[in-house]
Amino acid sequence: MPLFVVPYVNRVLGIENMGLYNFAFSAVSIFLVFATVGLCAYSGREIAKNRENKEELRRVYSSTLIMSVIAMIVVMIPFVLMALFFAPYQKVRGLLLLFCAMIVLHAFHTEWLFIGLEKFKYIAIRSVILRALAVVSFFIFVRSENDLYVYAIISIVAASGVHVLNFLKSLRLVGFSFKGASPFKTVFFAKFFFFATVIAAVYTFVDRQILGSYSTNELALFTLAMTISTLACIPSLVLARTVAPRLNYLYSSNQTAYKSLLQKTFNLTVYGLIFSFVAVFSLARPLVLFMGGEEFLGAVYLLRITSTLLIFTTLSVFVNLCVAIPAGKERNTFFSSIVVAVIVLTLNIVLVRTYGALISSIAITTGEFLGLTTMLIFALKQKILPPLLKLEHVKYTISGALMGTSLYFIMPHINLGIIPDILILGLMSMVIFFVLNMLLSLIIRKDDEMIRQIRGLRRVRSRE
């Protein structure tokens, strides 16, 4: 949806309105984290593990739903007070009051149930229909700078209206019962998920609050760069989130199948993130022009910095969802999040007024890199991370470097307009990356055969 909507609304609403919207949205996002109290990740894992036990499914579902409603009520009070009386938010008070609907509807967020049960067909059909309707609505109803609130209302319906559909279907699928429900016990077991999510929200959204209080225009540039980087991450992130329920199920029942699926998932993840990183870094200028227009050209250098998040964030999500959580080591993510939060907040608080969006971009990339390093250290120390690096990953890296070099020399000779340039360069990137991988595969196979022959010859000589 952002690929269709963001380029349009950035041009229609302008950098100032988008800065105000992003400032308000980042504020409500912090409160939404407290409204979930970490239950989505925890309950999703428990659903995946107990998919054959109907009574346990009902207990987990009911406990999570009750706790979500309680958390929503608790969170709404300070949020409304902040919107009404806290001075920095008076310029976006109307938007914040509209966003109250997101907090209420989020209490009925049950997508974790369908993910845990691997009901992906339902998720896909529902998402495509709702997103398509939202896209059409944006183009019909958002027509000028005065339509900021219309944009906000459609965004709320697109993001949170799905919770109503999920809730109604989940009632029929599992059933709700107060009998046996233990909401506070559930939230206790989910504590590390909650703490990790809260800390992640702190460095993900509080840094935007700090930057937005300094300059909403700078925030709009930073948000656009982060939006493009996040969009490029989606294929790899969706892969990890789709496979995670099966990995949770296999971890305790079939370690051989678990390691096999983990290796395949890692191979595809590395393939995707290397291609995406090189493509986004190389095509940063045309991508910014497409998504925001000339008014947002200041985001080009920010995008080149945040494009490294394609590597750090994707690998962090993979290690978290596919390794740590199945092994019951979710506290690893908690400690990793602390590292990221300290780096991001420290750099933003100290330097953002001097360097603006530049320091926000450097802070988030540095923090994510150190957070990933922390997760890997814990996973290796606990011996829950099997050896995943293979020779083919070197092949992907070489292909990516050669693809980036090729684009550097090709881009100056293509100037047909923003959209044609992106389509042509994007297609060329895929072809170059694919062909190089095929060629290197042939070379590596020959090298592998030579290495095996040399090793065999050495064994024969040693016997003689």
MARFI-632082 format. One record per residue (C-alpha): residue in three letters; chain; x, y, z. Coordinates in pm, 1 decimal, decimal comma. Example, Ala and Ser with C-alpha at 12.3 -4.5 7.8 and 13.67 -1.06 7.14 Angstrom:
# MARFI-632082
[pt ALA; A; [1230,0; -450,0; 780,0]]
[pt SER; A; [1367,0; -106,0; 714,0]]
END
This chain:
# MARFI-632082
[pt MET; A; [0,0; 0,0; 0,0]]
[pt PRO; A; [272,7; 257,0; 77,1]]
[pt LEU; A; [416,8; 209,3; -272,4]]
[pt PHE; A; [92,1; 343,9; -417,8]]
[pt VAL; A; [-11,1; 586,4; -145,0]]
[pt VAL; A; [306,2; 753,1; -12,6]]
[pt PRO; A; [418,5; 913,0; -342,7]]
[pt TYR; A; [67,8; 1054,3; -390,1]]
[pt VAL; A; [-1,4; 1188,2; -40,5]]
[pt ASN; A; [349,2; 1333,9; -2,2]]
[pt ARG; A; [285,1; 1548,6; -307,0]]
[pt VAL; A; [-76,0; 1637,6; -220,2]]
[pt LEU; A; [-35,9; 1706,3; 152,4]]
[pt GLY; A; [319,0; 1844,5; 139,2]]
[pt ILE; A; [619,1; 1811,1; 367,1]]
[pt GLU; A; [470,8; 2020,7; 651,8]]
[pt ASN; A; [147,0; 1821,3; 681,5]]
[pt MET; A; [331,5; 1491,4; 655,2]]
[pt GLY; A; [567,3; 1604,7; 929,7]]
[pt LEU; A; [271,1; 1681,6; 1157,6]]
[pt TYR; A; [106,8; 1348,2; 1075,8]]
[pt ASN; A; [426,3; 1152,0; 1143,4]]
[pt PHE; A; [476,2; 1340,4; 1470,6]]
[pt ALA; A; [126,6; 1244,3; 1589,6]]
[pt PHE; A; [148,2; 888,7; 1459,1]]
[pt SER; A; [478,8; 820,8; 1632,8]]
[pt ALA; A; [321,1; 941,8; 1959,4]]
[pt VAL; A; [22,3; 706,1; 1938,3]]
[pt SER; A; [251,7; 421,3; 1832,0]]
[pt ILE; A; [428,9; 440,3; 2167,4]]
[pt PHE; A; [99,1; 402,8; 2352,3]]
[pt LEU; A; [-5,6; 115,9; 2124,5]]
[pt VAL; A; [298,9; -75,6; 2241,7]]
[pt PHE; A; [184,4; -47,6; 2602,3]]
[pt ALA; A; [-164,7; -151,3; 2494,8]]
[pt THR; A; [-29,8; -482,7; 2358,8]]
[pt VAL; A; [180,6; -557,7; 2673,4]]
[pt GLY; A; [394,2; -796,9; 2465,6]]
[pt LEU; A; [114,0; -1048,9; 2422,9]]
[pt CYS; A; [114,4; -1073,2; 2043,0]]
[pt ALA; A; [454,0; -1241,9; 2016,7]]
[pt TYR; A; [410,5; -1457,5; 2327,2]]
[pt SER; A; [56,4; -1570,6; 2248,9]]
[pt GLY; A; [147,7; -1638,1; 1886,5]]
[pt ARG; A; [422,9; -1873,6; 2001,2]]
[pt GLU; A; [192,9; -2050,6; 2246,9]]
[pt ILE; A; [-72,8; -2093,5; 1978,7]]
[pt ALA; A; [184,2; -2245,1; 1741,3]]
[pt LYS; A; [304,2; -2488,3; 2008,3]]
[pt ASN; A; [-46,3; -2597,8; 2115,2]]
[pt ARG; A; [-227,6; -2597,7; 1782,4]]
[pt GLU; A; [-356,0; -2952,6; 1843,0]]
[pt ASN; A; [-495,5; -2875,9; 2190,6]]
[pt LYS; A; [-833,4; -2697,3; 2159,5]]
[pt GLU; A; [-870,7; -2630,0; 2531,5]]
[pt GLU; A; [-526,8; -2471,8; 2555,8]]
[pt LEU; A; [-595,8; -2265,9; 2244,7]]
[pt ARG; A; [-913,9; -2128,4; 2401,1]]
[pt ARG; A; [-734,9; -2054,6; 2728,2]]
[pt VAL; A; [-448,9; -1866,3; 2560,0]]
[pt TYR; A; [-689,7; -1678,4; 2331,5]]
[pt SER; A; [-927,2; -1576,4; 2611,7]]
[pt SER; A; [-648,1; -1476,0; 2850,3]]
[pt THR; A; [-481,6; -1262,1; 2585,2]]
[pt LEU; A; [-804,1; -1091,0; 2483,4]]
[pt ILE; A; [-902,3; -1005,6; 2842,5]]
[pt MET; A; [-557,9; -863,5; 2914,9]]
[pt SER; A; [-563,2; -660,0; 2592,8]]
[pt VAL; A; [-891,1; -492,6; 2690,7]]
[pt ILE; A; [-757,0; -412,5; 3038,2]]
[pt ALA; A; [-438,4; -266,7; 2892,2]]
[pt MET; A; [-638,4; -58,4; 2643,1]]
[pt ILE; A; [-842,3; 103,3; 2922,4]]
[pt VAL; A; [-530,3; 177,1; 3126,7]]
[pt VAL; A; [-346,5; 330,2; 2828,2]]
[pt MET; A; [-633,7; 545,0; 2703,1]]
[pt ILE; A; [-639,4; 767,4; 3013,7]]
[pt PRO; A; [-285,1; 911,9; 2991,9]]
[pt PHE; A; [-307,1; 930,6; 2611,1]]
[pt VAL; A; [-619,2; 1149,8; 2617,9]]
[pt LEU; A; [-471,8; 1367,1; 2893,4]]
[pt MET; A; [-153,6; 1410,8; 2690,1]]
[pt ALA; A; [-352,4; 1506,1; 2378,1]]
[pt LEU; A; [-562,5; 1760,7; 2564,4]]
[pt PHE; A; [-316,0; 1927,4; 2799,1]]
[pt PHE; A; [48,4; 1856,1; 2703,7]]
[pt ALA; A; [183,3; 2166,8; 2526,3]]
[pt PRO; A; [412,2; 2006,0; 2261,6]]
[pt TYR; A; [113,7; 1812,6; 2122,0]]
[pt GLN; A; [-136,3; 2096,8; 2091,2]]
[pt LYS; A; [-48,6; 2146,0; 1723,7]]
[pt VAL; A; [-155,4; 1785,6; 1652,4]]
[pt ARG; A; [-432,1; 1751,6; 1913,3]]
[pt GLY; A; [-700,9; 1679,2; 1654,9]]
[pt LEU; A; [-496,0; 1401,4; 1501,5]]
[pt LEU; A; [-422,7; 1249,1; 1840,8]]
[pt LEU; A; [-790,6; 1242,4; 1934,6]]
[pt LEU; A; [-865,3; 1064,0; 1607,4]]
[pt PHE; A; [-592,6; 812,2; 1687,7]]
[pt CYS; A; [-779,3; 716,6; 2005,5]]
[pt ALA; A; [-976,8; 484,9; 1778,5]]
[pt MET; A; [-657,0; 293,5; 1699,3]]
[pt ILE; A; [-593,6; 224,6; 2066,8]]
[pt VAL; A; [-951,0; 103,4; 2123,3]]
[pt LEU; A; [-954,2; -122,9; 1817,2]]
[pt HIS; A; [-608,9; -258,9; 1895,5]]
[pt ALA; A; [-752,3; -431,0; 2202,0]]
[pt PHE; A; [-920,2; -671,0; 1957,2]]
[pt HIS; A; [-603,1; -738,3; 1759,5]]
[pt THR; A; [-599,5; -1116,9; 1709,9]]
[pt GLU; A; [-381,3; -1165,3; 1403,7]]
[pt TRP; A; [-132,3; -1353,1; 1621,9]]
[pt LEU; A; [-392,6; -1631,7; 1645,2]]
[pt PHE; A; [-414,4; -1676,6; 1268,2]]
[pt ILE; A; [-35,6; -1657,4; 1231,6]]
[pt GLY; A; [14,1; -1917,7; 1504,9]]
[pt LEU; A; [-235,1; -2147,7; 1332,6]]
[pt GLU; A; [-77,7; -2067,5; 992,9]]
[pt LYS; A; [-405,6; -1940,4; 848,2]]
[pt PHE; A; [-218,6; -1741,4; 586,9]]
[pt LYS; A; [-478,7; -1773,5; 312,6]]
[pt TYR; A; [-730,9; -1582,4; 523,6]]
[pt ILE; A; [-471,7; -1317,9; 615,4]]
[pt ALA; A; [-371,2; -1270,9; 251,4]]
[pt ILE; A; [-723,3; -1241,9; 107,9]]
[pt ARG; A; [-840,4; -1008,6; 383,6]]
[pt SER; A; [-530,7; -788,6; 355,5]]
[pt VAL; A; [-548,2; -754,7; -22,4]]
[pt ILE; A; [-916,8; -654,6; -15,9]]
[pt LEU; A; [-883,7; -399,9; 266,3]]
[pt ARG; A; [-562,0; -247,8; 133,2]]
[pt ALA; A; [-709,3; -216,3; -215,2]]
[pt LEU; A; [-1014,4; -35,3; -76,9]]
[pt ALA; A; [-787,9; 193,3; 125,6]]
[pt VAL; A; [-573,8; 280,8; -176,6]]
[pt VAL; A; [-881,9; 370,7; -380,4]]
[pt SER; A; [-1013,5; 582,1; -91,5]]
[pt PHE; A; [-688,9; 777,5; -63,8]]
[pt PHE; A; [-700,2; 873,9; -430,7]]
[pt ILE; A; [-1069,6; 965,7; -418,5]]
[pt PHE; A; [-1089,5; 1160,5; -92,9]]
[pt VAL; A; [-740,5; 1307,0; -35,0]]
[pt ARG; A; [-723,1; 1583,2; -294,9]]
[pt SER; A; [-556,4; 1887,0; -131,0]]
[pt GLU; A; [-349,6; 2010,7; 164,7]]
[pt ASN; A; [-673,7; 2055,4; 360,2]]
[pt ASP; A; [-743,2; 1680,8; 361,2]]
[pt LEU; A; [-494,2; 1585,2; 633,3]]
[pt TYR; A; [-770,9; 1462,7; 865,9]]
[pt VAL; A; [-933,1; 1266,3; 583,9]]
[pt TYR; A; [-598,9; 1097,0; 525,9]]
[pt ALA; A; [-575,0; 1017,4; 897,2]]
[pt ILE; A; [-925,2; 866,1; 911,1]]
[pt ILE; A; [-865,8; 641,5; 609,4]]
[pt SER; A; [-529,2; 535,9; 754,8]]
[pt ILE; A; [-695,6; 441,8; 1084,1]]
[pt VAL; A; [-960,4; 233,3; 909,3]]
[pt ALA; A; [-698,6; 64,6; 688,4]]
[pt ALA; A; [-469,6; -16,9; 981,7]]
[pt SER; A; [-718,8; -96,7; 1257,6]]
[pt GLY; A; [-1048,2; -184,0; 1090,7]]
[pt VAL; A; [-907,2; -527,1; 1018,8]]
[pt HIS; A; [-900,8; -598,6; 1391,7]]
[pt VAL; A; [-1280,6; -608,6; 1394,9]]
[pt LEU; A; [-1289,5; -868,6; 1116,5]]
[pt ASN; A; [-1018,6; -1073,0; 1286,3]]
[pt PHE; A; [-1197,6; -1062,3; 1619,5]]
[pt LEU; A; [-1530,1; -1182,6; 1478,2]]
[pt LYS; A; [-1365,3; -1467,2; 1289,7]]
[pt SER; A; [-1147,7; -1564,9; 1587,1]]
[pt LEU; A; [-1455,9; -1602,3; 1807,3]]
[pt ARG; A; [-1594,8; -1858,7; 1564,8]]
[pt LEU; A; [-1259,1; -2029,2; 1518,5]]
[pt VAL; A; [-1153,6; -2077,8; 1881,4]]
[pt GLY; A; [-1427,0; -1944,0; 2107,3]]
[pt PHE; A; [-1402,9; -1717,9; 2410,4]]
[pt SER; A; [-1447,2; -1826,1; 2771,2]]
[pt PHE; A; [-1373,4; -1671,4; 3110,4]]
[pt LYS; A; [-1339,2; -2023,9; 3249,4]]
[pt GLY; A; [-973,6; -2113,5; 3289,6]]
[pt ALA; A; [-856,0; -1775,5; 3162,9]]
[pt SER; A; [-554,5; -1631,8; 3342,4]]
[pt PRO; A; [-478,7; -1289,4; 3191,9]]
[pt PHE; A; [-233,8; -1169,5; 3457,7]]
[pt LYS; A; [-46,5; -1497,9; 3457,1]]
[pt THR; A; [-21,1; -1475,1; 3079,6]]
[pt VAL; A; [118,1; -1124,5; 3090,4]]
[pt PHE; A; [373,5; -1237,9; 3349,8]]
[pt PHE; A; [503,4; -1507,3; 3115,0]]
[pt ALA; A; [511,5; -1250,1; 2834,7]]
[pt LYS; A; [717,6; -1002,8; 3037,9]]
[pt PHE; A; [1034,1; -1025,7; 2828,5]]
[pt PHE; A; [833,6; -986,2; 2508,9]]
[pt PHE; A; [671,0; -679,8; 2665,5]]
[pt PHE; A; [992,9; -521,2; 2787,1]]
[pt ALA; A; [1166,7; -582,1; 2454,2]]
[pt THR; A; [871,0; -435,3; 2261,9]]
[pt VAL; A; [853,1; -129,4; 2487,6]]
[pt ILE; A; [1223,4; -61,1; 2455,6]]
[pt ALA; A; [1204,8; -107,3; 2078,3]]
[pt ALA; A; [917,5; 142,9; 2067,6]]
[pt VAL; A; [1122,1; 385,1; 2274,3]]
[pt TYR; A; [1405,1; 401,4; 2022,9]]
[pt THR; A; [1177,2; 362,4; 1718,3]]
[pt PHE; A; [928,9; 635,2; 1801,2]]
[pt VAL; A; [1078,2; 850,7; 2077,9]]
[pt ASP; A; [1364,9; 946,4; 1848,0]]
[pt ARG; A; [1099,6; 1073,8; 1605,4]]
[pt GLN; A; [936,4; 1267,0; 1885,0]]
[pt ILE; A; [1272,4; 1428,1; 1966,3]]
[pt LEU; A; [1338,9; 1508,3; 1600,4]]
[pt GLY; A; [980,7; 1626,8; 1542,5]]
[pt SER; A; [992,5; 1865,0; 1836,7]]
[pt TYR; A; [1300,0; 2017,9; 1673,2]]
[pt SER; A; [1169,6; 2024,7; 1314,7]]
[pt THR; A; [868,3; 1850,9; 1161,5]]
[pt ASN; A; [1020,2; 1901,2; 815,7]]
[pt GLU; A; [1332,8; 1711,6; 919,2]]
[pt LEU; A; [1106,9; 1443,2; 1061,8]]
[pt ALA; A; [925,4; 1414,5; 728,3]]
[pt LEU; A; [1257,8; 1357,1; 547,6]]
[pt PHE; A; [1372,3; 1100,0; 802,1]]
[pt THR; A; [1036,0; 921,9; 791,4]]
[pt LEU; A; [1045,6; 896,9; 412,3]]
[pt ALA; A; [1393,7; 744,3; 421,6]]
[pt MET; A; [1282,4; 496,5; 687,7]]
[pt THR; A; [966,2; 416,4; 491,5]]
[pt ILE; A; [1162,4; 321,9; 178,9]]
[pt SER; A; [1410,5; 114,8; 380,8]]
[pt THR; A; [1124,4; -59,9; 560,5]]
[pt LEU; A; [945,7; -135,0; 233,1]]
[pt ALA; A; [1260,8; -296,1; 97,3]]
[pt CYS; A; [1283,2; -509,9; 413,4]]
[pt ILE; A; [930,2; -644,3; 377,4]]
[pt PRO; A; [999,1; -960,1; 168,5]]
[pt SER; A; [1265,2; -1087,5; 408,4]]
[pt LEU; A; [1068,9; -988,3; 720,0]]
[pt VAL; A; [751,1; -1150,8; 592,4]]
[pt LEU; A; [946,2; -1468,3; 516,3]]
[pt ALA; A; [1073,0; -1487,8; 875,1]]
[pt ARG; A; [731,6; -1412,3; 1024,0]]
[pt THR; A; [561,0; -1666,1; 799,4]]
[pt VAL; A; [803,2; -1947,2; 878,7]]
[pt ALA; A; [829,8; -1864,2; 1252,5]]
[pt PRO; A; [512,8; -2052,8; 1362,9]]
[pt ARG; A; [634,8; -2371,8; 1193,7]]
[pt LEU; A; [979,5; -2330,8; 1349,5]]
[pt ASN; A; [819,1; -2286,5; 1692,9]]
[pt TYR; A; [629,4; -2609,8; 1639,2]]
[pt LEU; A; [930,2; -2805,9; 1505,6]]
[pt TYR; A; [1182,5; -2689,3; 1764,6]]
[pt SER; A; [1044,3; -2915,1; 2037,3]]
[pt SER; A; [916,7; -3195,2; 1812,5]]
[pt ASN; A; [1171,4; -3246,6; 1533,2]]
[pt GLN; A; [1513,0; -3082,3; 1557,2]]
[pt THR; A; [1629,4; -3221,8; 1221,9]]
[pt ALA; A; [1334,9; -3067,4; 1038,6]]
[pt TYR; A; [1380,3; -2746,0; 1238,8]]
[pt LYS; A; [1745,5; -2704,7; 1136,0]]
[pt SER; A; [1666,3; -2786,1; 773,4]]
[pt LEU; A; [1389,6; -2525,4; 752,9]]
[pt LEU; A; [1604,3; -2273,6; 943,1]]
[pt GLN; A; [1887,3; -2312,7; 689,5]]
[pt LYS; A; [1654,3; -2269,1; 392,1]]
[pt THR; A; [1498,3; -1961,6; 550,6]]
[pt PHE; A; [1840,6; -1810,0; 620,2]]
[pt ASN; A; [1957,2; -1871,1; 262,1]]
[pt LEU; A; [1654,8; -1692,3; 117,2]]
[pt THR; A; [1686,3; -1412,9; 375,1]]
[pt VAL; A; [2049,6; -1342,3; 286,7]]
[pt TYR; A; [1974,1; -1354,9; -86,0]]
[pt GLY; A; [1693,2; -1101,9; -45,9]]
[pt LEU; A; [1865,6; -861,3; 191,2]]
[pt ILE; A; [2184,4; -833,5; -16,1]]
[pt PHE; A; [1992,2; -760,0; -334,8]]
[pt SER; A; [1761,2; -512,9; -157,8]]
[pt PHE; A; [2045,2; -328,9; 16,0]]
[pt VAL; A; [2247,9; -277,3; -300,9]]
[pt ALA; A; [1941,3; -178,2; -503,8]]
[pt VAL; A; [1817,4; 78,2; -249,2]]
[pt PHE; A; [2163,1; 226,2; -190,0]]
[pt SER; A; [2229,3; 259,2; -564,2]]
[pt LEU; A; [1883,5; 388,4; -659,2]]
[pt ALA; A; [1837,3; 619,6; -359,3]]
[pt ARG; A; [1782,0; 938,0; -561,9]]
[pt PRO; A; [1519,1; 806,9; -806,8]]
[pt LEU; A; [1342,4; 625,6; -522,3]]
[pt VAL; A; [1315,7; 946,6; -316,2]]
[pt LEU; A; [1196,0; 1143,0; -619,2]]
[pt PHE; A; [930,8; 878,8; -683,9]]
[pt MET; A; [812,4; 850,0; -322,5]]
[pt GLY; A; [824,7; 1217,6; -228,3]]
[pt GLY; A; [914,5; 1448,0; -516,4]]
[pt GLU; A; [1177,1; 1721,0; -528,2]]
[pt GLU; A; [1057,9; 1867,0; -197,1]]
[pt PHE; A; [1195,6; 1555,2; -27,6]]
[pt LEU; A; [1535,9; 1537,5; -203,6]]
[pt GLY; A; [1704,6; 1600,7; 131,8]]
[pt ALA; A; [1614,8; 1240,8; 219,1]]
[pt VAL; A; [1854,4; 1092,0; -40,1]]
[pt TYR; A; [2161,9; 1089,0; 182,3]]
[pt LEU; A; [1946,7; 974,7; 475,6]]
[pt LEU; A; [1822,4; 680,9; 268,3]]
[pt ARG; A; [2177,3; 575,7; 179,8]]
[pt ILE; A; [2256,9; 564,9; 551,3]]
[pt THR; A; [1939,6; 384,9; 660,0]]
[pt SER; A; [1964,8; 133,5; 374,0]]
[pt THR; A; [2208,3; -59,0; 595,5]]
[pt LEU; A; [1906,5; -137,0; 813,9]]
[pt LEU; A; [1810,3; -383,1; 540,2]]
[pt ILE; A; [2097,9; -596,3; 668,1]]
[pt PHE; A; [2093,8; -529,0; 1042,3]]
[pt THR; A; [1717,3; -523,9; 1100,9]]
[pt THR; A; [1644,3; -823,2; 877,9]]
[pt LEU; A; [1907,3; -1039,8; 1046,8]]
[pt SER; A; [1792,3; -925,9; 1392,2]]
[pt VAL; A; [1433,9; -1025,4; 1313,8]]
[pt PHE; A; [1553,8; -1359,0; 1176,2]]
[pt VAL; A; [1759,0; -1439,8; 1486,8]]
[pt ASN; A; [1475,8; -1329,3; 1713,5]]
[pt LEU; A; [1179,9; -1501,8; 1545,6]]
[pt CYS; A; [1352,5; -1809,2; 1406,6]]
[pt VAL; A; [1616,8; -1885,9; 1670,6]]
[pt ALA; A; [1566,4; -1711,1; 2005,9]]
[pt ILE; A; [1187,7; -1736,0; 2045,5]]
[pt PRO; A; [1158,8; -2105,7; 1945,4]]
[pt ALA; A; [1435,3; -2180,6; 2197,1]]
[pt GLY; A; [1254,9; -1983,4; 2470,4]]
[pt LYS; A; [1534,7; -1723,7; 2483,7]]
[pt GLU; A; [1325,4; -1413,5; 2421,5]]
[pt ARG; A; [1523,3; -1231,6; 2688,8]]
[pt ASN; A; [1803,6; -1207,6; 2428,3]]
[pt THR; A; [1589,4; -963,7; 2233,8]]
[pt PHE; A; [1522,0; -769,3; 2553,3]]
[pt PHE; A; [1894,2; -714,0; 2619,5]]
[pt SER; A; [1957,6; -637,7; 2253,7]]
[pt SER; A; [1680,8; -376,4; 2258,4]]
[pt ILE; A; [1840,0; -208,3; 2559,3]]
[pt VAL; A; [2165,0; -169,5; 2366,1]]
[pt VAL; A; [1985,2; -18,4; 2066,5]]
[pt ALA; A; [1777,2; 215,6; 2284,1]]
[pt VAL; A; [2079,2; 350,8; 2472,5]]
[pt ILE; A; [2266,3; 428,1; 2148,9]]
[pt VAL; A; [1969,5; 580,3; 1965,7]]
[pt LEU; A; [1841,0; 794,6; 2250,5]]
[pt THR; A; [2184,9; 916,6; 2359,4]]
[pt LEU; A; [2284,8; 1029,8; 2011,1]]
[pt ASN; A; [1947,2; 1190,7; 1943,6]]
[pt ILE; A; [1923,7; 1375,6; 2274,5]]
[pt VAL; A; [2280,0; 1508,9; 2252,8]]
[pt LEU; A; [2316,0; 1583,4; 1881,2]]
[pt VAL; A; [1977,7; 1608,7; 1706,5]]
[pt ARG; A; [1945,1; 1986,4; 1744,8]]
[pt THR; A; [2282,8; 2028,5; 1574,9]]
[pt TYR; A; [2261,1; 1766,9; 1300,2]]
[pt GLY; A; [1886,0; 1701,9; 1267,9]]
[pt ALA; A; [1774,9; 1400,6; 1064,8]]
[pt LEU; A; [2134,8; 1307,9; 982,9]]
[pt ILE; A; [2210,8; 1207,7; 1341,3]]
[pt SER; A; [1876,3; 1025,0; 1368,6]]
[pt SER; A; [1974,1; 813,1; 1067,4]]
[pt ILE; A; [2324,0; 743,4; 1199,2]]
[pt ALA; A; [2187,2; 665,2; 1546,2]]
[pt ILE; A; [1933,0; 405,1; 1432,0]]
[pt THR; A; [2178,6; 226,1; 1201,6]]
[pt THR; A; [2455,1; 219,8; 1463,3]]
[pt GLY; A; [2212,7; 102,6; 1730,2]]
[pt GLU; A; [2067,5; -176,5; 1513,4]]
[pt PHE; A; [2416,6; -299,0; 1425,3]]
[pt LEU; A; [2518,5; -320,6; 1791,4]]
[pt GLY; A; [2182,5; -477,0; 1878,6]]
[pt LEU; A; [2234,2; -749,4; 1617,2]]
[pt THR; A; [2585,8; -809,6; 1749,9]]
[pt THR; A; [2446,2; -850,2; 2101,7]]
[pt MET; A; [2185,2; -1103,2; 1986,0]]
[pt LEU; A; [2447,2; -1308,3; 1799,4]]
[pt ILE; A; [2679,6; -1314,3; 2100,6]]
[pt PHE; A; [2399,8; -1442,9; 2325,4]]
[pt ALA; A; [2282,8; -1699,9; 2071,3]]
[pt LEU; A; [2632,6; -1836,8; 2016,7]]
[pt LYS; A; [2706,7; -1847,1; 2389,3]]
[pt GLN; A; [2381,6; -2036,8; 2454,0]]
[pt LYS; A; [2452,9; -2271,4; 2159,9]]
[pt ILE; A; [2108,0; -2219,1; 2009,6]]
[pt LEU; A; [2238,1; -2083,8; 1676,9]]
[pt PRO; A; [2348,9; -2365,3; 1445,1]]
[pt PRO; A; [2618,2; -2290,9; 1181,4]]
[pt LEU; A; [2430,3; -2125,7; 896,3]]
[pt LEU; A; [2697,5; -1950,1; 688,5]]
[pt LYS; A; [2770,2; -2127,5; 362,1]]
[pt LEU; A; [2986,1; -2070,4; 56,2]]
[pt GLU; A; [2681,0; -1957,8; -140,3]]
[pt HIS; A; [2644,8; -1653,8; 87,8]]
[pt VAL; A; [2983,8; -1533,4; -33,9]]
[pt LYS; A; [2845,4; -1577,7; -385,6]]
[pt TYR; A; [2548,8; -1353,5; -301,5]]
[pt THR; A; [2781,7; -1087,1; -160,5]]
[pt ILE; A; [3006,8; -1085,8; -468,1]]
[pt SER; A; [2704,3; -1068,9; -697,5]]
[pt GLY; A; [2566,5; -776,4; -498,4]]
[pt ALA; A; [2893,9; -584,3; -518,4]]
[pt LEU; A; [2918,0; -638,9; -893,6]]
[pt MET; A; [2552,8; -538,8; -937,2]]
[pt GLY; A; [2611,1; -213,6; -749,3]]
[pt THR; A; [2919,0; -136,9; -960,3]]
[pt SER; A; [2722,1; -202,2; -1278,7]]
[pt LEU; A; [2441,1; 31,5; -1171,2]]
[pt TYR; A; [2694,3; 305,6; -1091,5]]
[pt PHE; A; [2809,9; 312,0; -1455,2]]
[pt ILE; A; [2466,7; 249,6; -1610,9]]
[pt MET; A; [2254,8; 506,1; -1422,6]]
[pt PRO; A; [2404,9; 826,0; -1580,5]]
[pt HIS; A; [2299,2; 700,6; -1925,6]]
[pt ILE; A; [1930,9; 644,0; -1839,4]]
[pt ASN; A; [1712,0; 951,4; -1811,5]]
[pt LEU; A; [1358,7; 872,9; -1929,8]]
[pt GLY; A; [1167,6; 1001,5; -1625,4]]
[pt ILE; A; [1138,8; 886,8; -1266,5]]
[pt ILE; A; [901,5; 593,5; -1307,2]]
[pt PRO; A; [1057,1; 455,1; -1630,5]]
[pt ASP; A; [1405,6; 493,7; -1478,3]]
[pt ILE; A; [1307,6; 299,6; -1166,3]]
[pt LEU; A; [1135,6; 24,9; -1366,1]]
[pt ILE; A; [1427,1; -14,8; -1607,8]]
[pt LEU; A; [1698,5; 4,5; -1342,5]]
[pt GLY; A; [1504,2; -224,9; -1109,8]]
[pt LEU; A; [1459,9; -485,4; -1383,4]]
[pt MET; A; [1824,7; -456,9; -1481,7]]
[pt SER; A; [1927,2; -499,7; -1116,9]]
[pt MET; A; [1730,7; -824,1; -1087,2]]
[pt VAL; A; [1868,0; -961,0; -1414,0]]
[pt ILE; A; [2228,3; -870,0; -1328,1]]
[pt PHE; A; [2203,9; -1014,1; -977,6]]
[pt PHE; A; [2040,5; -1336,1; -1097,5]]
[pt VAL; A; [2282,7; -1392,5; -1388,1]]
[pt LEU; A; [2588,4; -1323,6; -1171,2]]
[pt ASN; A; [2464,7; -1572,0; -913,0]]
[pt MET; A; [2417,4; -1836,3; -1181,4]]
[pt LEU; A; [2766,7; -1779,2; -1321,9]]
[pt LEU; A; [2926,4; -1786,2; -977,8]]
[pt SER; A; [2733,4; -2104,8; -896,6]]
[pt LEU; A; [2904,3; -2279,2; -1188,2]]
[pt ILE; A; [3245,7; -2153,3; -1077,0]]
[pt ILE; A; [3191,3; -2247,1; -713,0]]
[pt ARG; A; [3073,3; -2596,6; -807,7]]
[pt LYS; A; [3392,3; -2647,3; -1008,2]]
[pt ASP; A; [3599,0; -2515,9; -719,8]]
[pt ASP; A; [3416,9; -2748,0; -481,1]]
[pt GLU; A; [3493,6; -3043,3; -705,9]]
[pt MET; A; [3860,9; -2941,4; -725,8]]
[pt ILE; A; [3879,7; -2909,1; -347,8]]
[pt ARG; A; [3730,4; -3255,3; -304,3]]
[pt GLN; A; [3982,3; -3402,1; -552,8]]
[pt ILE; A; [4275,7; -3233,8; -377,6]]
[pt ARG; A; [4159,1; -3360,1; -38,7]]
[pt GLY; A; [4115,7; -3710,3; -182,6]]
[pt LEU; A; [4463,7; -3699,2; -336,4]]
[pt ARG; A; [4612,5; -3593,2; -1,1]]
[pt ARG; A; [4443,3; -3884,2; 172,3]]
[pt VAL; A; [4581,2; -4125,6; -83,4]]
[pt ARG; A; [4934,3; -3985,7; -43,4]]
[pt SER; A; [4913,3; -3999,8; 335,0]]
[pt ARG; A; [4815,5; -4368,2; 316,4]]
[pt GLU; A; [5108,0; -4441,0; 85,6]]
END
